Amino acid sequence: MKNLTTRLLITIAITALCACGKPDEKNDPVTPPDKRPENPTPTPSTPDKWLSEVLEFMPAPGQYTNSSTSDLKAAQMLACTQEDDKIVPGKGMVSLGGFGGYIVFRFSRDVENGEGPDFVILGNAFANSSEPGIVQVAFDANGNGKHDPDEEWYELAAPNRKEEVEHEHYELTYHRPDNLTQISDIRWSDNMGGSGIISTSPIASSHNQCIYPLAEYFADGNVPESITFQGVKLKNNGTTTNGTYWYLPPIGPGYADNYSSDYQSIINNDSDTRNSNKFDIDDAIDKNGNPVKLSKITFIRVYNPMHQWCGMLGETSPEICGAINLR
């Protein structure tokens, strides 16, 4: 995640220096069956536009995990509320932590697939500080309001995906540290034969909490000995000239919290869509990379596809600041 103070200093320094339905055998698109009744007619107070509910939040180890910027309360604050018969947009920002950390949310209504972008995700990207998150979508076929195991996640594929992906099926396991009361190094291992230690010394001066997910994130209230995340791994984008100043240049469009040519542009003359990444449901692919035709979606999932730590900047971690349904 971007340490905001650090990033401002880095930006100043830069300026000074010069500035993711099974497919049939023919790979035809498939449309999940819609077994649900039609959405009810919205009342004037229905928060159709704004992210209305955070369903899951599981950060990976990261410098803000277990802090007020990356806990369950912070995630829930992204949802809109109703005050005095008015809809108030969610507030704040949540960090996903290291590789695999994720958040799942929805709007009050399904997002219809129309022409052009269908929803946007608000982020915290800058021209020299992009921390891309992969976006997935799913449809609530049985209408129970929650994502079920048989409801497949479909990745919204970025245009330059082939060049940006390092591993299609990556698994990273973080191992619980001995001390859960303060910051300490985290051991990790992956399914590619890699292993190592996340050194927390570069960030210890500004963070003293344990950065391994604690009891509040687990239903049984117990902190497991290890936690494993799975997903696509992107190539790292961090560069440094002296080990102190790190630059996280944008990769191609199609990711959350990644600076792109249309990041600051607005849609439908709605200034609320500024500083966001724009997403089209037509970009959905299944787990085998085949295009999928979806008429609408219910759930949105964003996860961190980068396993990258950059000195005092800490882990490269997407930050989610909200979302808007353009339909």
HUQUI-V666998 format. One line per field, one symbol per residue. ss: DSSP state (H for helix, E for strand, - for the rest). psi: psi as a letter, one per 30 degrees, with the letter a starting at -180 (. if undefined). burial: b if it has 16 or more other C-alpha atoms within 10 Angstrom, else e. A space follows every 10 residues. Layout:
ss: ???
psi: ???
burial: ???
This chain:
ss: ---HHHHHHH HHHHHHH--- ---------- ---------- ---------E --EEEEEE-- ---------- -HHHHH---- EEE--EEE-- ---EE----- -EEEEEEEEE EE------EE EE---E--E- --EEEEEE-- ---------- ---EEE---- HHHHEEEEEE EEEEE----- -----EEEEE ----EEEE-- ---------- ----HHH--- -----EEEEE EEEE---EEE -----EEE-- -----E---- ------E--E HHH--EEEE- HHHEE----- E----EEEEE EEEE----E- HHH-E---EE -EEEE--
psi: lkjeeeeeee eeeeeefg.. iklafggkll jkkjglllkl kklfgkieel kfkjekkjkl klffkglffh leeeefffkl lkkhgkkkll lakkkfaakf klkklllfll jkjakakfll kkahllegik ikkkklllki efggglklfg jkkkkjkleg eeffkekeik kkkkkklejg flkllkklll gggllakjkg efffffkflk gkkaeffkef gkjlflkkkl akklkkgklk fgfekkkilk allgllhkkl fgefllkhgj ffflhlkkkk ffgklafggk kkjkfllekk kkljgkikki bffakjkkkk galkjf.
burial: bbeeeebeeb beeeeeeeeb bbbeeeeebb ebeeeeeeee eeeeebbbbb bbbbbbbbbb bbbbbbbebb bbebbbbbbb beeeeebebb bebbbbbbbb bbbbbbbbbb bbbeeebbbb bbbbbbebbb bbbbbbbbbb beeeebbeee bbbbbbbbee eeebebebeb bbbbbbbeee eebbbbbbbb eeeeeeebeb eebbeebbbb bbbbeebeee eebeeebbbb bbbbbbbbee eeeebbbbbb bbbbbbbbbb eebebebeee eebbbbbbbb bbbbbbbeeb bbbbbbbbbb bbbbbbbbbb bbbbbbbbbb bbbbbbe
